[in-house]
Amino acid sequence: MRIEIAEQPEALSNTFDALLAQVGELAALGRDTRQVLFIARGSSDNAAVYGQYLCSARAGRLASLASPSLATAYRAVLDLRGVLAVAVSQSGATEEIVTTLEWARRCGARAVAVTNVAGSPLTEVADLALITQAGEELAVPATKTYTTQLAAMAVLALSLQPGGSGAEPPGGAGIGVEAPRGPGSGVEAGALRGVPGAVAAMLEVAPAAEALAERLVEVGTLVVSGRGYAYSTALEVALKLKETCYLTAVGLSYADLVHGPIAVVDHDTPALLVAAGDGPILPEMTGLARRIAGTGADVYGIGGDQEFVAACRSALPGPALPEHLAPFALIVPGQLLVEALARAKGLDPDAPRGLDKVTQTDG
Amino acid sequence: MRIEIAEQPEALSNTFDALLAQVGELAALGRDTRQVLFIARGSSDNAAVYGQYLCSARAGRLASLASPSLATAYRAVLDLRGVLAVAVSQSGATEEIVTTLEWARRCGARAVAVTNVAGSPLTEVADLALITQAGEELAVPATKTYTTQLAAMAVLALSLQPGGSGAEPPGGAGIGVEAPRGPGSGVEAGALRGVPGAVAAMLEVAPAAEALAERLVEVGTLVVSGRGYAYSTALEVALKLKETCYLTAVGLSYADLVHGPIAVVDHDTPALLVAAGDGPILPEMTGLARRIAGTGADVYGIGGDQEFVAACRSALPGPALPEHLAPFALIVPGQLLVEALARAKGLDPDAPRGLDKVTQTDG
């Protein structure tokens, strides 16, 4: 797992190379669609949550997540014309995801597969396949296959935004496509090119992650929270802690946390807050850190700015990326923490119990 | 809280009376829309999850949940023409929900308010208001305002389904509107009339809920899971346990549970599974109960059939309602359990810490 965490900058770079070349094709497929419907499970589902925010806030498309049971258990008959269905699966072989994408297409949707395995069953039921270039992932917990899925989400949003069909601008980097509407909106190909470097810089957080893991080794329950783009990161960190460290980690959006169950955070249940270094969400996250600290509970952080860090008992540094791209790098301290915590607990981070590499929900 | 749990049959009956009279109006508003976008937080969000399954599987409309931060933090500009935005808020005064419904309407959506307070701010930004008839709710944890929201979801689905604009069929009950497509689909007004009686019958579970509460009094963490229609019930039971009993209750869909974090269920962390008494999901839930029991962890149940009950260490009985209506009654044993557990822990179920009746996410 540790090795694969370190392979992410290269995997991302290779994935952007491959997928930015498909922007024209993807834009053409998406041109007559009005919205995006993601189909995914587990880590892929968390990548889709990032895609949902990116497509909605940056590309101006309504985006939502499908419940596969509608297709597999209830065989719902929906009119999905005008919908771009995007199925995300590392292996491309999870049966319920393949079945659900097939169903969406039968209901009239255009179908995109995002997978790390060329020629996998998922690609066969799609109009277009985006193959992430993570290489083979040996550890069971997804790391580089997750971040390269984020890359596919960014390329998707770039392709769907108004004026986004122009592929990479001439000259390669730094210019970017035209922003659609609103302040600072749009995803820029040039900005994406800066992502692998920002992810590489995060690898230096390893010793700090190790120190934080030592503090958390006796904790049985942890609440992980984020909002907006970083909500996907909070969910993914919580999932990894659950499946790799057998910790009861509750991934909650900021709003869901303050809207009720904030009472669960106490002396025995610390909070881990994930925040980008800028954007409209950051002051809220800093306020939340202060509020939780005020109850006497421990608050740990990933990312944020100086004020956010000051409000936390201890925080792992985040990247110097704009908020909408921060999830690529914010997840890295989380991965390093999970890996270190599993080892500190005497567990094997590479092969947790109860997990297979290809998950079959009904298996 | 206990009194209000018992008031649910009457509250439901009154709500169906009021809302079934609006089916024609609602059908007219929804006629040119192709999908439903729910806007909600907390318990209302769990009611919306039920609405999502009902609208998709029974009324043939794609339905999804909005992220209010897209409106409030990111001010996303989306094309929401053809979208029926349905905001759900007990008080009708939660600022971010009002703001988000206003935003949806400005983006081109038709706007429906579901609230228990006539004349509340939410109704002022809606094209049509569905006022639930729960009466005043004094206990902070939502009970009758939640189940009457479920009633609004059922009336919404009935109004949107093909042929659903005919309001209640002549004769009042038992006949129902025509099923749209597929086996056994559609929501029938006649069947809805049977719901209050089924909910009333569940009140007799109180002593069994009390006994189960005694068993759970030392438990710090519980995983609550369901799938399909009953997923909404699992989420609502988990939320109530968190906010009223300060228990770390993790609400997970069946698929998300088996897709990874099933490893968190162990000797210290029992599971509570919620299942309807019939339908395609039930065999999966029974299999899950067996699988968890096989690891040595405690499995408790709500609902299901004989086989499901046999697979659980102990189970609270569920209703004799078809799967798509079961959530109205499945929540009642959950509410009774939460109320009894709070008392058993020496807490006041009517006024948990950290919660107000009108929640402001940014307050």
Chai-1 contact restraints between the chains, C-beta under 6 A:
chainA,res_idxA,chainB,res_idxB,connection_type,confidence,min_distance_angstrom,max_distance_angstrom,comment,restraint_id
A,R41,B,A255,contact,1.0,0.0,6.0,A-B,restraint_1
A,R41,B,H259,contact,1.0,0.0,6.0,A-B,restraint_2
A,G42,B,H259,contact,1.0,0.0,6.0,A-B,restraint_3
A,G42,B,G260,contact,1.0,0.0,6.0,A-B,restraint_4
A,S56,B,L70,contact,1.0,0.0,6.0,A-B,restraint_5
A,S56,B,A76,contact,1.0,0.0,6.0,A-B,restraint_6
A,A57,B,L70,contact,1.0,0.0,6.0,A-B,restraint_7
A,A57,B,Y74,contact,1.0,0.0,6.0,A-B,restraint_8
A,A57,B,A76,contact,1.0,0.0,6.0,A-B,restraint_9
A,G60,B,V77,contact,1.0,0.0,6.0,A-B,restraint_10
A,G60,B,L78,contact,1.0,0.0,6.0,A-B,restraint_11
A,L62,B,L78,contact,1.0,0.0,6.0,A-B,restraint_12
A,S64,B,S64,contact,1.0,0.0,6.0,A-B,restraint_13
A,S69,B,G228,contact,1.0,0.0,6.0,A-B,restraint_14
A,L70,B,S56,contact,1.0,0.0,6.0,A-B,restraint_15
A,L70,B,A57,contact,1.0,0.0,6.0,A-B,restraint_16
A,A73,B,G228,contact,1.0,0.0,6.0,A-B,restraint_17
A,A73,B,P280,contact,1.0,0.0,6.0,A-B,restraint_18
A,A73,B,I281,contact,1.0,0.0,6.0,A-B,restraint_19
A,Y74,B,A57,contact,1.0,0.0,6.0,A-B,restraint_20
A,A76,B,S56,contact,1.0,0.0,6.0,A-B,restraint_21
A,A76,B,A57,contact,1.0,0.0,6.0,A-B,restraint_22
A,V77,B,G60,contact,1.0,0.0,6.0,A-B,restraint_23
A,V77,B,R181,contact,1.0,0.0,6.0,A-B,restraint_24
A,V77,B,G182,contact,1.0,0.0,6.0,A-B,restraint_25
A,L78,B,G60,contact,1.0,0.0,6.0,A-B,restraint_26
A,L78,B,L62,contact,1.0,0.0,6.0,A-B,restraint_27
A,R181,B,V77,contact,1.0,0.0,6.0,A-B,restraint_28
A,G182,B,V77,contact,1.0,0.0,6.0,A-B,restraint_29
A,T221,B,T221,contact,1.0,0.0,6.0,A-B,restraint_30
A,T221,B,T248,contact,1.0,0.0,6.0,A-B,restraint_31
A,R227,B,S69,contact,1.0,0.0,6.0,A-B,restraint_32
A,G228,B,S69,contact,1.0,0.0,6.0,A-B,restraint_33
A,G228,B,A73,contact,1.0,0.0,6.0,A-B,restraint_34
A,K242,B,P261,contact,1.0,0.0,6.0,A-B,restraint_35
A,K242,B,V264,contact,1.0,0.0,6.0,A-B,restraint_36
A,E243,B,G260,contact,1.0,0.0,6.0,A-B,restraint_37
A,E243,B,P261,contact,1.0,0.0,6.0,A-B,restraint_38
A,E243,B,A263,contact,1.0,0.0,6.0,A-B,restraint_39
A,Y246,B,A263,contact,1.0,0.0,6.0,A-B,restraint_40
A,Y246,B,V264,contact,1.0,0.0,6.0,A-B,restraint_41
A,T248,B,T221,contact,1.0,0.0,6.0,A-B,restraint_42
A,T248,B,T248,contact,1.0,0.0,6.0,A-B,restraint_43
A,T248,B,V264,contact,1.0,0.0,6.0,A-B,restraint_44
A,V250,B,V250,contact,1.0,0.0,6.0,A-B,restraint_45
A,A255,B,R41,contact,1.0,0.0,6.0,A-B,restraint_46
A,A255,B,T361,contact,1.0,0.0,6.0,A-B,restraint_47
A,V258,B,T361,contact,1.0,0.0,6.0,A-B,restraint_48
A,H259,B,R41,contact,1.0,0.0,6.0,A-B,restraint_49
A,H259,B,G42,contact,1.0,0.0,6.0,A-B,restraint_50
A,H259,B,T359,contact,1.0,0.0,6.0,A-B,restraint_51
A,G260,B,G42,contact,1.0,0.0,6.0,A-B,restraint_52
A,G260,B,E243,contact,1.0,0.0,6.0,A-B,restraint_53
A,P261,B,K242,contact,1.0,0.0,6.0,A-B,restraint_54
A,P261,B,E243,contact,1.0,0.0,6.0,A-B,restraint_55
A,I262,B,G354,contact,1.0,0.0,6.0,A-B,restraint_56
A,A263,B,E243,contact,1.0,0.0,6.0,A-B,restraint_57
A,A263,B,Y246,contact,1.0,0.0,6.0,A-B,restraint_58
A,A263,B,R353,contact,1.0,0.0,6.0,A-B,restraint_59
A,A263,B,G354,contact,1.0,0.0,6.0,A-B,restraint_60
A,V264,B,K242,contact,1.0,0.0,6.0,A-B,restraint_61
A,V264,B,T248,contact,1.0,0.0,6.0,A-B,restraint_62
A,P280,B,A73,contact,1.0,0.0,6.0,A-B,restraint_63
A,I281,B,A73,contact,1.0,0.0,6.0,A-B,restraint_64
A,R353,B,A263,contact,1.0,0.0,6.0,A-B,restraint_65
A,G354,B,I262,contact,1.0,0.0,6.0,A-B,restraint_66
A,G354,B,A263,contact,1.0,0.0,6.0,A-B,restraint_67
A,T359,B,H259,contact,1.0,0.0,6.0,A-B,restraint_68
A,T361,B,A255,contact,1.0,0.0,6.0,A-B,restraint_69
A,T361,B,V258,contact,1.0,0.0,6.0,A-B,restraint_70
A,T361,B,H259,contact,1.0,0.0,6.0,A-B,restraint_71
